[in-house]
Amino acid sequence: MGACLVIDRPGLFSSLQDFGRFGYQRFGISASGAMDSLSMQAANLLVGNGRGEATVELTMLGLSAVVEGGPLRLALAGADMALAINGTAADGWRAHHLAPGDRLEIGAARHGMRAYLAIAGGFDIAPTLGSRSTHSRSMIGGVDGRAVRAGDRLPARGESAGPLLALPAPYRPRGEGPIRVVLGPQDDFFTREGIATFLSARYRVSDKVDRMGAQMEGPAIAHAGGFNIVSDGIMNGSIQVPGNGRPLILLADRQTTGGYPKIATVIGPDLWRLGQARPGDEFAFTAVTAEAAALAAVEHERRIAAMAARMIECAPAGAALSSESLLAHNLIGGVCSALDPMSEP
Amino acid sequence: MKTAQALPPRLLDAGESGLVVEFGDTIDEQVNREVIALADALDALQLDGVCEIVPTYRSLLVLFDPLVLSREALRGHVLALWPPRADGRPSHGTRHGPSHGTGHGTWRVPVAYGGEHGVDLDHVARLHGLTTGEVIDLHSRAEYRVYMIGFAPGFAYLGGLDEAIHTSRRTDPRLKTPPRSISIGGRQAAVSPPLEIPSGWHLLGQTPVRTYDPTRAERPFLFAAGDTIRFTPVPQAEYAALCRAAEAGEIIAEWEPA
């Protein structure tokens, strides 16, 4: 029996998520996957995993668990949730070694909405239809197709030994400015004024926000005619505008098809910001061309590569940092270029 | 096969990684045939960078990785396939989804009509001045085409419902309907997966068939867009036994390749 995390408090909604389940939307299966895939990838990189390994996505309030069966190396990234190991506060955005009997406690998010718990080697849970992402309405993925419960044992697949990496604050994801969208595919269902409203007003995340989507509040967007279409495909970030004129942004657990016109699509590189949005957060939207969006996707890949390159090895929690280890891992260089951390490939 | 009059599809943007290929804006068998023919042809190309293809009633959503395949190149491939072959070319085991493996064909689906299996059968009969037996006849004699799978895992939208039983949706949709329901709504019919789903359609019966089973490794989904479906009435008394067989892994529905 290898190492595992035994859950004793599951948190508000904790579920296994990876990049999502692709190839099955034509059969009515939502892709699901991490709501903030940028933080999920960071958590994986911190423990030496492939970027798309399944992590536990924690929502608003984290879980607590005890390590059994063997040592584990883990990291938490994403929303700022209080982390404690055996009752002692510990940092997010860095890896930690835990021994059998150690207790992990993750509290409420102080900023953001979702954090990602990765363990070295990933979770030893069989994928369903090519992914470990949980989609509770389809009853697939994760632990028996559902969110994590007290008493669940999440077994580790890999080797716990390995470096303890940390990502300095300047290189962590930051979201600023308007959310970028590509207009369409049904922008011709809206008046010119309606599109101007959408692109000039600020929209607030309502309390109707979850993994399926975010209902936004703000000025109504005027339709040119009707607001029913014959259902067609929906993607992550599709912005539907039903009869009430308020945008509804469809996210990871979206239905595969929908019957309201879609004014625009949030570009992939900006989706993670919606995954961290809380009710009351405000956003503006700005339109970019599909070509500019494709360039943004290239830039987004560079940011992830930069994040990986800027991870430094740190001493185990509690051990004093030696100047040799700091120099050896180029911490100084990292801090010096912090003014423009994402400018490098 | 329709070619000369058919307009080429509209190509619409859905973010940086989605291309919508739109053939029409109505529910129409010919439009749907064009969608599925193009989906099959595009599948067969096995293009690097195409992640997944989602055919719907009247359009195709192609999800692609812009780091691997440019929108312009994808548009070129799509337009080069126009007009698509209308012969329902099968797509064998592609990377873009667990396609049928056997091409399109006909499924015979057993249905227990009425009673607890179809609580709206009497209402539908009364509404149209028919007996329940006549509704069952009309529903089970028709040949249906799977226009689209969507809304819920394996939920099949069917065209081909006899006009005599076209029935507007309920004004108060149900938050939960029984798993495996056989229903009608407007001009359409549907087969539910073995899940409780919300629906405003009228429930005529239930099938023992599990159209969706994620643990059935070789065939998690029975139906695909473009398949034909025929319903066979079975006595309510046999329903429980057929369900047990289905739970034990039997497919129950009979398959005839085209």
Interface residues (C-beta under 8 A of the other chain):
Chain A: F22 G23 Y24 Q25 R26 F27 G28 I29 T128 L129 R137 S138 M139 I140 G145 V181 V182 L183 G184 P185 Q186 I229 V230 S231 D232 G233 I234 M235 G237 S238 Q255 T256 T257 K262 T265 V266 I267 G268 A290 E291 A293 A294 A296 A297 V298 E301
Chain B: L12 D13 A14 G15 E16 S17 G18 V20 E22 D25 T26 I27 A39 C51 E52 I53 V54 P55 T56 Y57 R58 S59 L60 L61 L63 P66 L67 S70 R71 R95 H96 G97 P98 M148 I149 G150 F151 A152 P153 G154 F155 P193 L195 Y212 P214 P220 F221 A224 A225
